[in-house]
Amino acid sequence: IFSLSIFCVGFRNPMLTPSFRCTQDADFVIVIIRVPHIKLSDVEVAVDGVQFTFYLKPYFLRLRFACELAMDAGEQGGRCQYDLASEEVTGKLAKAIPGQA
């Protein structure tokens, strides 16, 4: 369903790959990222075609999916939410073509 890219920027500012998992249904790809003790306003998330990028210093995650993701997910998707109890950010990303595996 995806491939993983890890990048480190210099020796003084190493980037960490957060623990994550992915699931999907007919219409959405769901990415769940565990990042303890965060300030949600500092999170940067981008979707570009088949690529999903998550950045929150010192965490960096770039995933490339088999299916294209929609830029405008409407009211049902395209959001990230943080669950304080589980310390997880959940991104619900709409598929450009619903039903595509």
The first five atom37 places (N, CA, C, CB, O) and aatype in JSON, in Angstrom:
{
  "aatype": [9, 13, 15, 10, 15, 9, 13, 4, 19, 7, 13, 1, 2, 14, 12, 10, 16, 14, 15, 13, 1, 4, 16, 5, 3, 0, 3, 13, 19, 9, 19, 9, 9, 1, 19, 14, 8, 9, 11, 10, 15, 3, 19, 6, 19, 0, 19, 3, 7, 19, 5, 13, 16, 13, 18, 10, 11, 14, 18, 13, 10, 1, 10, 1, 13, 0, 4, 6, 10, 0, 12, 3, 0, 7, 6, 5, 7, 7, 1, 4, 5, 18, 3, 10, 0, 15, 6, 6, 19, 16, 7, 11, 10, 0, 11, 0, 9, 14, 7, 5, 0],
  "atom_mask": [
    [1, 1, 1, 1, 1],
    [1, 1, 1, 1, 1],
    [1, 1, 1, 1, 1],
    [1, 1, 1, 1, 1],
    [1, 1, 1, 1, 1],
    [1, 1, 1, 1, 1],
    [1, 1, 1, 1, 1],
    [1, 1, 1, 1, 1],
    [1, 1, 1, 1, 1],
    [1, 1, 1, 0, 1],
    [1, 1, 1, 1, 1],
    [1, 1, 1, 1, 1],
    [1, 1, 1, 1, 1],
    [1, 1, 1, 1, 1],
    [1, 1, 1, 1, 1],
    [1, 1, 1, 1, 1],
    [1, 1, 1, 1, 1],
    [1, 1, 1, 1, 1],
    [1, 1, 1, 1, 1],
    [1, 1, 1, 1, 1],
    [1, 1, 1, 1, 1],
    [1, 1, 1, 1, 1],
    [1, 1, 1, 1, 1],
    [1, 1, 1, 1, 1],
    [1, 1, 1, 1, 1],
    [1, 1, 1, 1, 1],
    [1, 1, 1, 1, 1],
    [1, 1, 1, 1, 1],
    [1, 1, 1, 1, 1],
    [1, 1, 1, 1, 1],
    [1, 1, 1, 1, 1],
    [1, 1, 1, 1, 1],
    [1, 1, 1, 1, 1],
    [1, 1, 1, 1, 1],
    [1, 1, 1, 1, 1],
    [1, 1, 1, 1, 1],
    [1, 1, 1, 1, 1],
    [1, 1, 1, 1, 1],
    [1, 1, 1, 1, 1],
    [1, 1, 1, 1, 1],
    [1, 1, 1, 1, 1],
    [1, 1, 1, 1, 1],
    [1, 1, 1, 1, 1],
    [1, 1, 1, 1, 1],
    [1, 1, 1, 1, 1],
    [1, 1, 1, 1, 1],
    [1, 1, 1, 1, 1],
    [1, 1, 1, 1, 1],
    [1, 1, 1, 0, 1],
    [1, 1, 1, 1, 1],
    [1, 1, 1, 1, 1],
    [1, 1, 1, 1, 1],
    [1, 1, 1, 1, 1],
    [1, 1, 1, 1, 1],
    [1, 1, 1, 1, 1],
    [1, 1, 1, 1, 1],
    [1, 1, 1, 1, 1],
    [1, 1, 1, 1, 1],
    [1, 1, 1, 1, 1],
    [1, 1, 1, 1, 1],
    [1, 1, 1, 1, 1],
    [1, 1, 1, 1, 1],
    [1, 1, 1, 1, 1],
    [1, 1, 1, 1, 1],
    [1, 1, 1, 1, 1],
    [1, 1, 1, 1, 1],
    [1, 1, 1, 1, 1],
    [1, 1, 1, 1, 1],
    [1, 1, 1, 1, 1],
    [1, 1, 1, 1, 1],
    [1, 1, 1, 1, 1],
    [1, 1, 1, 1, 1],
    [1, 1, 1, 1, 1],
    [1, 1, 1, 0, 1],
    [1, 1, 1, 1, 1],
    [1, 1, 1, 1, 1],
    [1, 1, 1, 0, 1],
    [1, 1, 1, 0, 1],
    [1, 1, 1, 1, 1],
    [1, 1, 1, 1, 1],
    [1, 1, 1, 1, 1],
    [1, 1, 1, 1, 1],
    [1, 1, 1, 1, 1],
    [1, 1, 1, 1, 1],
    [1, 1, 1, 1, 1],
    [1, 1, 1, 1, 1],
    [1, 1, 1, 1, 1],
    [1, 1, 1, 1, 1],
    [1, 1, 1, 1, 1],
    [1, 1, 1, 1, 1],
    [1, 1, 1, 0, 1],
    [1, 1, 1, 1, 1],
    [1, 1, 1, 1, 1],
    [1, 1, 1, 1, 1],
    [1, 1, 1, 1, 1],
    [1, 1, 1, 1, 1],
    [1, 1, 1, 1, 1],
    [1, 1, 1, 1, 1],
    [1, 1, 1, 0, 1],
    [1, 1, 1, 1, 1],
    [1, 1, 1, 1, 1]
  ],
  "atom_positions": [
    [[0.82, -1.2, 0.0], [0.0, 0.0, 0.0], [0.87, 1.27, 0.0], [-0.94, -0.01, 1.21], [0.42, 2.31, -0.48]],
    [[2.1, 1.22, 0.53], [2.92, 2.41, 0.58], [4.4, 2.05, 0.61], [2.57, 3.24, 1.79], [4.76, 0.89, 0.84]],
    [[5.24, 3.05, 0.37], [6.68, 2.9, 0.57], [7.12, 4.0, 1.53], [7.47, 2.98, -0.79], [6.42, 5.0, 1.69]],
    [[8.26, 3.83, 2.17], [8.72, 4.72, 3.22], [10.02, 5.38, 2.81], [8.91, 3.97, 4.54], [10.92, 4.71, 2.29]],
    [[10.13, 6.68, 3.02], [11.38, 7.41, 2.78], [11.82, 8.04, 4.09], [11.2, 8.49, 1.66], [11.02, 8.66, 4.79]],
    [[13.09, 7.88, 4.42], [13.64, 8.47, 5.64], [14.79, 9.38, 5.24], [14.11, 7.36, 6.64], [15.68, 8.98, 4.49]],
    [[14.78, 10.6, 5.75], [15.82, 11.56, 5.45], [16.4, 12.1, 6.75], [15.28, 12.71, 4.58], [15.66, 12.36, 7.7]],
    [[17.7, 12.27, 6.8], [18.36, 12.91, 7.94], [19.05, 14.16, 7.43], [19.39, 11.95, 8.64], [19.7, 14.15, 6.38]],
    [[18.9, 15.25, 8.17], [19.49, 16.52, 7.77], [20.64, 16.81, 8.71], [18.43, 17.67, 7.79], [20.43, 17.28, 9.83]],
    [[21.87, 16.54, 8.26], [23.04, 16.82, 9.08], [23.12, 15.93, 10.31], [0.0, 0.0, 0.0], [22.2, 15.16, 10.61]],
    [[24.22, 16.04, 11.02], [24.42, 15.25, 12.22], [23.86, 15.93, 13.46], [25.88, 14.96, 12.41], [23.55, 15.27, 14.44]],
    [[23.74, 17.25, 13.42], [23.27, 17.99, 14.59], [21.76, 17.99, 14.72], [23.77, 19.41, 14.54], [21.23, 18.15, 15.82]],
    [[21.07, 17.82, 13.62], [19.6, 17.83, 13.63], [19.05, 16.55, 13.03], [19.08, 19.04, 12.86], [18.4, 16.59, 11.99]],
    [[19.29, 15.4, 13.69], [18.78, 14.17, 13.09], [17.25, 14.13, 13.12], [19.35, 12.95, 13.82], [16.63, 14.57, 14.09]],
    [[16.68, 13.61, 12.07], [15.24, 13.46, 11.98], [14.89, 12.05, 12.46], [14.71, 13.72, 10.52], [15.6, 11.09, 12.17]],
    [[13.8, 11.95, 13.2], [13.34, 10.66, 13.69], [12.11, 10.22, 12.91], [13.03, 10.72, 15.21], [11.25, 11.03, 12.59]],
    [[12.05, 8.94, 12.6], [10.86, 8.4, 11.96], [9.91, 7.96, 13.07], [11.2, 7.21, 10.99], [10.26, 7.07, 13.86]],
    [[8.73, 8.55, 13.13], [7.8, 8.17, 14.2], [7.2, 6.79, 13.94], [6.69, 9.22, 14.32], [7.16, 6.32, 12.8]],
    [[6.74, 6.18, 14.99], [6.0, 4.93, 14.87], [4.67, 5.24, 14.18], [5.78, 4.26, 16.27], [4.0, 6.22, 14.52]],
    [[4.28, 4.42, 13.2], [3.05, 4.69, 12.47], [2.44, 3.39, 11.96], [3.31, 5.65, 11.3], [3.09, 2.35, 11.92]],
    [[1.18, 3.49, 11.58], [0.5, 2.38, 10.92], [-0.51, 2.97, 9.93], [-0.21, 1.44, 11.95], [-0.96, 4.1, 10.09]],
    [[-0.86, 2.18, 8.92], [-1.8, 2.62, 7.89], [-2.9, 1.59, 7.73], [-1.07, 2.87, 6.55], [-2.67, 0.38, 7.82]],
    [[-4.1, 2.09, 7.49], [-5.23, 1.25, 7.14], [-5.96, 1.93, 5.98], [-6.18, 1.01, 8.37], [-5.64, 3.07, 5.62]],
    [[-6.92, 1.25, 5.42], [-7.71, 1.86, 4.36], [-9.09, 1.23, 4.31], [-7.01, 1.72, 3.0], [-9.31, 0.11, 4.77]],
    [[-10.01, 1.98, 3.75], [-11.33, 1.45, 3.4], [-11.56, 1.81, 1.94], [-12.48, 2.01, 4.35], [-10.61, 2.21, 1.26]],
    [[-12.76, 1.7, 1.45], [-13.02, 1.95, 0.04], [-12.73, 3.39, -0.37], [-14.45, 1.62, -0.27], [-12.35, 3.63, -1.51]],
    [[-12.91, 4.35, 0.54], [-12.79, 5.76, 0.18], [-11.6, 6.5, 0.78], [-14.02, 6.46, 0.58], [-11.22, 7.56, 0.28]],
    [[-11.0, 5.95, 1.83], [-9.96, 6.68, 2.55], [-8.75, 5.82, 2.87], [-10.52, 7.25, 3.81], [-8.85, 4.6, 3.04]],
    [[-7.59, 6.48, 2.96], [-6.38, 5.9, 3.54], [-6.23, 6.59, 4.89], [-5.1, 6.11, 2.59], [-6.29, 7.82, 4.98]],
    [[-6.05, 5.81, 5.95], [-5.92, 6.36, 7.29], [-4.5, 6.11, 7.78], [-6.96, 5.74, 8.26], [-4.05, 4.97, 7.83]],
    [[-3.8, 7.18, 8.13], [-2.44, 7.11, 8.64], [-2.48, 7.5, 10.12], [-1.46, 8.04, 7.83], [-2.98, 8.57, 10.46]],
    [[-1.97, 6.63, 10.98], [-1.95, 6.88, 12.42], [-0.5, 6.94, 12.85], [-2.74, 5.76, 13.21], [0.26, 5.98, 12.7]],
    [[-0.11, 8.1, 13.4], [1.28, 8.37, 13.75], [1.38, 8.63, 15.24], [1.84, 9.58, 12.95], [0.67, 9.48, 15.77]],
    [[2.26, 7.89, 15.93], [2.43, 8.08, 17.37], [3.55, 9.08, 17.62], [2.73, 6.72, 18.08], [4.71, 8.83, 17.3]],
    [[3.19, 10.21, 18.2], [4.15, 11.27, 18.53], [3.8, 11.84, 19.91], [4.15, 12.39, 17.44], [2.88, 12.64, 20.02]],
    [[4.52, 11.43, 20.94], [4.2, 11.9, 22.29], [4.58, 13.36, 22.51], [4.89, 11.03, 23.31], [5.54, 13.86, 21.94]],
    [[3.81, 14.02, 23.36], [4.11, 15.37, 23.85], [4.32, 16.37, 22.72], [5.35, 15.33, 24.72], [5.42, 16.9, 22.55]],
    [[3.29, 16.63, 21.97], [3.43, 17.54, 20.84], [2.6, 18.8, 21.05], [3.02, 16.85, 19.55], [1.68, 18.84, 21.87]],
    [[2.94, 19.8, 20.29], [2.13, 21.01, 20.17], [1.5, 20.92, 18.79], [2.99, 22.35, 20.37], [2.18, 21.08, 17.78]],
    [[0.21, 20.67, 18.74], [-0.47, 20.39, 17.48], [-0.31, 21.51, 16.46], [-1.94, 20.15, 17.74], [-0.32, 21.25, 15.26]],
    [[-0.17, 22.74, 16.9], [-0.04, 23.85, 15.96], [1.29, 23.8, 15.2], [-0.15, 25.17, 16.7], [1.43, 24.5, 14.19]],
    [[2.26, 23.0, 15.65], [3.56, 22.89, 14.98], [3.6, 21.79, 13.93], [4.63, 22.64, 16.0], [4.61, 21.64, 13.24]],
    [[2.52, 21.02, 13.78], [2.49, 19.92, 12.83], [2.32, 20.44, 11.41], [1.35, 18.94, 13.18], [1.49, 21.31, 11.16]],
    [[3.11, 19.9, 10.49], [2.98, 20.22, 9.07], [2.65, 18.93, 8.33], [4.29, 20.87, 8.5], [3.37, 17.94, 8.44]],
    [[1.57, 18.95, 7.58], [1.12, 17.79, 6.81], [0.88, 18.24, 5.37], [-0.18, 17.15, 7.42], [0.3, 19.3, 5.13]],
    [[1.34, 17.43, 4.42], [1.12, 17.76, 3.01], [0.73, 16.5, 2.25], [2.4, 18.4, 2.38], [1.23, 15.41, 2.52]],
    [[-0.16, 16.66, 1.3], [-0.57, 15.58, 0.39], [-0.33, 16.09, -1.02], [-2.08, 15.16, 0.6], [-0.81, 17.15, -1.4]],
    [[0.42, 15.31, -1.8], [0.72, 15.68, -3.18], [0.64, 14.43, -4.05], [2.12, 16.36, -3.29], [1.61, 13.67, -4.15]],
    [[-0.5, 14.22, -4.67], [-0.68, 13.04, -5.51], [-0.66, 11.77, -4.69], [0.0, 0.0, 0.0], [-1.58, 11.52, -3.9]],
    [[0.39, 10.96, -4.86], [0.5, 9.71, -4.13], [1.35, 9.85, -2.86], [1.1, 8.64, -5.03], [1.55, 8.88, -2.13]],
    [[1.85, 11.05, -2.61], [2.78, 11.26, -1.5], [2.12, 11.98, -0.31], [3.98, 12.06, -1.97], [1.42, 12.97, -0.49]],
    [[2.37, 11.45, 0.89], [1.92, 12.04, 2.15], [3.16, 12.38, 2.96], [0.95, 11.08, 2.94], [4.03, 11.53, 3.14]],
    [[3.25, 13.61, 3.46], [4.39, 14.03, 4.26], [3.91, 14.58, 5.59], [5.23, 15.08, 3.5], [2.98, 15.38, 5.65]],
    [[4.57, 14.14, 6.66], [4.29, 14.6, 8.02], [5.59, 15.13, 8.61], [3.69, 13.45, 8.91], [6.62, 14.45, 8.55]],
    [[5.55, 16.35, 9.18], [6.74, 16.91, 9.82], [6.35, 17.56, 11.14], [7.45, 17.93, 8.9], [5.41, 18.36, 11.2]],
    [[7.06, 17.22, 12.16], [6.95, 17.84, 13.47], [8.31, 17.63, 14.13], [5.76, 17.24, 14.34], [8.64, 16.51, 14.54]],
    [[9.07, 18.68, 14.24], [10.43, 18.56, 14.75], [10.46, 17.77, 16.04], [11.05, 19.93, 14.96], [9.74, 18.14, 16.97]],
    [[11.24, 16.72, 16.16], [12.25, 16.16, 15.26], [11.74, 15.02, 14.38], [13.42, 15.68, 16.07], [12.55, 14.27, 13.84]],
    [[10.42, 14.86, 14.23], [9.85, 13.75, 13.47], [9.62, 14.11, 12.01], [8.54, 13.3, 14.11], [9.18, 15.22, 11.69]],
    [[9.92, 13.15, 11.13], [9.67, 13.33, 9.7], [9.23, 12.0, 9.12], [10.94, 13.87, 8.96], [9.87, 10.97, 9.35]],
    [[8.14, 12.01, 8.37], [7.62, 10.81, 7.74], [7.12, 11.16, 6.35], [6.49, 10.17, 8.59], [6.33, 12.09, 6.18]],
    [[7.6, 10.42, 5.35], [7.12, 10.59, 3.98], [6.68, 9.23, 3.48], [8.22, 11.22, 3.05], [7.47, 8.28, 3.44]],
    [[5.43, 9.13, 3.08], [4.88, 7.87, 2.57], [4.43, 8.07, 1.13], [3.69, 7.38, 3.45], [3.88, 9.11, 0.78]],
    [[4.66, 7.06, 0.32], [4.22, 7.08, -1.07], [3.24, 5.92, -1.24], [5.43, 6.96, -2.08], [3.59, 4.76, -1.04]],
    [[2.01, 6.25, -1.62], [0.95, 5.26, -1.73], [0.77, 4.79, -3.17], [-0.36, 5.82, -1.19], [1.18, 5.48, -4.11]],
    [[0.15, 3.63, -3.33], [-0.12, 3.08, -4.66], [-1.25, 3.84, -5.35], [-0.47, 1.6, -4.56], [-1.27, 3.94, -6.58]],
    [[-2.18, 4.37, -4.56], [-3.3, 5.1, -5.16], [-3.11, 6.61, -4.94], [-4.65, 4.63, -4.56], [-2.5, 7.03, -3.96]],
    [[-3.64, 7.39, -5.86], [-3.54, 8.84, -5.73], [-4.53, 9.33, -4.68], [-3.8, 9.54, -7.09], [-5.65, 8.83, -4.57]],
    [[-4.09, 10.32, -3.91], [-4.92, 10.91, -2.87], [-5.51, 12.22, -3.37], [-4.11, 11.13, -1.58], [-4.86, 12.95, -4.11]],
    [[-6.73, 12.5, -2.96], [-7.4, 13.72, -3.41], [-6.92, 14.92, -2.6], [-8.93, 13.57, -3.28], [-6.71, 14.82, -1.39]],
    [[-6.75, 16.05, -3.28], [-6.34, 17.27, -2.59], [-7.5, 17.84, -1.77], [-5.85, 18.31, -3.59], [-7.29, 18.3, -0.65]],
    [[-8.7, 17.8, -2.32], [-9.87, 18.32, -1.62], [-10.71, 17.13, -1.18], [-10.7, 19.29, -2.53], [-11.36, 16.48, -1.99]],
    [[-10.69, 16.86, 0.12], [-11.39, 15.69, 0.63], [-12.79, 16.01, 1.13], [-10.6, 15.06, 1.73], [-13.48, 15.12, 1.62]],
    [[-13.21, 17.25, 1.02], [-14.54, 17.62, 1.49], [-14.63, 17.55, 3.0], [0.0, 0.0, 0.0], [-13.62, 17.64, 3.7]],
    [[-15.82, 17.39, 3.5], [-16.03, 17.39, 4.94], [-15.65, 16.07, 5.6], [-17.47, 17.7, 5.23], [-15.43, 16.04, 6.81]],
    [[-15.56, 14.99, 4.85], [-15.33, 13.68, 5.45], [-13.86, 13.33, 5.63], [-15.98, 12.64, 4.61], [-13.55, 12.41, 6.39]],
    [[-12.95, 14.01, 4.99], [-11.55, 13.61, 5.1], [-10.61, 14.79, 5.0], [0.0, 0.0, 0.0], [-11.03, 15.94, 5.09]],
    [[-9.34, 14.49, 4.81], [-8.34, 15.53, 4.68], [-8.02, 16.22, 5.99], [0.0, 0.0, 0.0], [-7.54, 17.35, 5.99]],
    [[-8.27, 15.54, 7.09], [-8.05, 16.13, 8.4], [-7.04, 15.33, 9.19], [-9.36, 16.23, 9.18], [-6.82, 14.14, 8.94]],
    [[-6.41, 16.01, 10.14], [-5.59, 15.34, 11.13], [-6.14, 15.69, 12.5], [-4.08, 15.74, 11.0], [-6.48, 16.84, 12.78]],
    [[-6.23, 14.68, 13.34], [-6.69, 14.88, 14.7], [-5.69, 14.27, 15.65], [-8.11, 14.27, 14.92], [-5.06, 13.26, 15.33]],
    [[-5.54, 14.88, 16.83], [-4.61, 14.36, 17.84], [-5.4, 13.83, 19.02], [-3.62, 15.46, 18.3], [-6.26, 14.52, 19.56]],
    [[-5.11, 12.6, 19.41], [-5.73, 11.97, 20.58], [-4.72, 12.03, 21.72], [-6.18, 10.48, 20.28], [-3.7, 11.35, 21.68]],
    [[-4.99, 12.84, 22.71], [-4.08, 13.05, 23.83], [-3.82, 11.77, 24.61], [-4.65, 14.11, 24.76], [-2.69, 11.52, 25.02]],
    [[-4.85, 10.94, 24.81], [-4.71, 9.71, 25.59], [-3.75, 8.71, 24.93], [-6.07, 9.05, 25.8], [-2.91, 8.12, 25.6]],
    [[-3.88, 8.52, 23.62], [-3.03, 7.56, 22.91], [-1.77, 8.21, 22.32], [-3.81, 6.9, 21.8], [-0.88, 7.51, 21.85]],
    [[-1.7, 9.54, 22.35], [-0.58, 10.32, 21.78], [-0.39, 10.01, 20.29], [0.72, 10.02, 22.54], [0.73, 9.83, 19.82]],
    [[-1.53, 9.96, 19.57], [-1.5, 9.64, 18.14], [-2.17, 10.72, 17.31], [-2.17, 8.3, 17.89], [-3.21, 11.26, 17.68]],
    [[-1.54, 11.04, 16.19], [-2.13, 11.9, 15.18], [-2.73, 10.97, 14.12], [-1.07, 12.9, 14.55], [-2.05, 10.08, 13.62]],
    [[-3.99, 11.18, 13.8], [-4.67, 10.37, 12.79], [-5.02, 11.25, 11.6], [-5.94, 9.69, 13.36], [-5.74, 12.24, 11.73]],
    [[-4.51, 10.87, 10.44], [-4.82, 11.58, 9.2], [-5.74, 10.74, 8.35], [0.0, 0.0, 0.0], [-5.42, 9.59, 8.03]],
    [[-6.88, 11.29, 7.98], [-7.85, 10.6, 7.13], [-7.77, 11.23, 5.75], [-9.32, 10.68, 7.72], [-8.21, 12.37, 5.56]],
    [[-7.21, 10.5, 4.8], [-6.91, 11.03, 3.47], [-7.82, 10.39, 2.43], [-5.43, 10.8, 3.11], [-7.85, 9.17, 2.3]],
    [[-8.55, 11.2, 1.71], [-9.48, 10.69, 0.69], [-8.71, 10.18, -0.53], [-10.47, 11.79, 0.27], [-7.74, 10.79, -0.96]],
    [[-9.17, 9.06, -1.07], [-8.61, 8.53, -2.32], [-9.18, 9.32, -3.48], [-8.91, 7.01, -2.49], [-10.36, 9.68, -3.46]],
    [[-8.36, 9.61, -4.49], [-8.84, 10.34, -5.66], [-9.89, 9.53, -6.4], [-7.66, 10.69, -6.6], [-10.84, 10.09, -6.95]],
    [[-9.73, 8.22, -6.42], [-10.7, 7.34, -7.07], [-11.23, 6.4, -5.98], [-10.05, 6.53, -8.29], [-10.57, 5.42, -5.63]],
    [[-12.42, 6.68, -5.44], [-12.98, 5.83, -4.39], [-13.07, 4.37, -4.84], [-14.37, 6.33, -3.98], [-13.42, 4.08, -5.99]],
    [[-12.74, 3.47, -3.93], [-12.79, 2.05, -4.22], [-11.47, 1.48, -4.73], [0.0, 0.0, 0.0], [-11.32, 0.26, -4.81]],
    [[-10.52, 2.34, -5.08], [-9.24, 1.88, -5.57], [-8.42, 1.28, -4.43], [-8.48, 3.03, -6.25], [-8.37, 1.86, -3.34]],
    [[-7.79, 0.15, -4.67], [-6.99, -0.5, -3.62], [-5.58, 0.03, -3.59], [-6.97, -2.0, -3.83], [-4.77, -0.41, -2.77]]
  ]
}
